[in-house]
Amino acid sequence: MHHSIHNLIQIQKQIKLKIIETGSKIETPNIIAVSKTFPISDIIPLIDNGHIHFGENKIQDAMDKWPELKIKNKNIKLHLIGRLQTNKTKLAVKIFDYIHSLDSEKLANKIADEQIKQKKNIKIFIQINIGNEDQKSGINRDNIFQFYKYCKNLNLDIIGVMCIPPKDNGAINYFLEMNKINRELNLLELSMGMSEDFLEAVKNNATFLRIGSKIFGQRF
Ligand SMILES: *Cc1c(COP(=O)(O)O)cnc(C)c1O
């Protein structure tokens, strides 16, 4: 068995236990296998084992790795989890099924235009800068309702919010806040939780976990 399949099974077991331990009616979240920096040869075993959701953070890497894999495996869903520069929107709309990093009105406009041109509808998460960090992109918590409305007016299919919390061991508080925001917006999907904090995210109703190194191994 390829190590990535073994790792994924372990993660699924941990999630199951966490849901039982929590004792509430939490839905089993989707796992996005974040394959950034890893070659196709590491990805194929997971595809052959039936895994559906994969994540990349760079447009060019996705274009290099995924077009053929997606043609051969029609059920695969590809997620853009990294920042999207507006000049790459066309390619992003072409190759991805989900975008997790919508973070500006300019980008929202661009995606809306491209979707019309390509007759394609992407599922979109609004990225929230939940820790108010200068170095991170994302919409400020205070502006989220206004921004959501802006996106709805463009007919974007906003399915939830996404965050990358600060590395200060306080992920749980940020996850609580994200869960609250999502409920206030009445959205169904919630993208949060990475290799080091995915179990905390599960407890707070994440529906899409983005897990890289715990599945594929350390990135160099
Ligand atoms: C790389 C990345 C992940 C996965 O990180 P791991 O710690 O390897 O699980 C998740 N989300 C985003 C936005 C990333 O860039």
The ligand as an SDF file (V2000), in Angstrom:
LIG
                    3D

 15 15  0  0  0  0  0  0  0  0999 V2000
   -0.1950   23.9240    2.0850 C   0  0  0  0  0  0  0  0  0  0  0  0
   -1.5520   24.3000    2.5000 C   0  0  0  0  0  0  0  0  0  0  0  0
   -2.3560   23.4040    3.2440 C   0  0  0  0  0  0  0  0  0  0  0  0
   -1.8720   22.0330    3.7130 C   0  0  0  0  0  0  0  0  0  0  0  0
   -0.8630   22.1820    4.6720 O   0  0  0  0  0  0  0  0  0  0  0  0
   -0.3490   20.9660    5.5470 P   0  0  0  0  0  0  0  0  0  0  0  0
    0.1260   21.6000    6.8050 O   0  0  0  0  0  0  0  0  0  0  0  0
    0.7370   20.3290    4.7690 O   0  0  0  0  0  0  0  0  0  0  0  0
   -1.4860   20.0480    5.7800 O   0  0  0  0  0  0  0  0  0  0  0  0
   -3.6340   23.8100    3.5560 C   0  0  0  0  0  0  0  0  0  0  0  0
   -4.1140   25.0140    3.1920 N   0  0  0  0  0  0  0  0  0  0  0  0
   -3.3830   25.9000    2.4940 C   0  0  0  0  0  0  0  0  0  0  0  0
   -3.9650   27.2140    2.1320 C   0  0  0  0  0  0  0  0  0  0  0  0
   -2.0770   25.5700    2.1360 C   0  0  0  0  0  0  0  0  0  0  0  0
   -1.3500   26.4700    1.4460 O   0  0  0  0  0  0  0  0  0  0  0  0
  1  2  1  0
  2  3  1  0
  2 14  2  0
  3  4  1  0
  3 10  2  0
  4  5  1  0
  5  6  1  0
  6  7  2  0
  6  8  1  0
  6  9  1  0
 10 11  1  0
 11 12  2  0
 12 13  1  0
 12 14  1  0
 14 15  1  0
M  END
$$$$
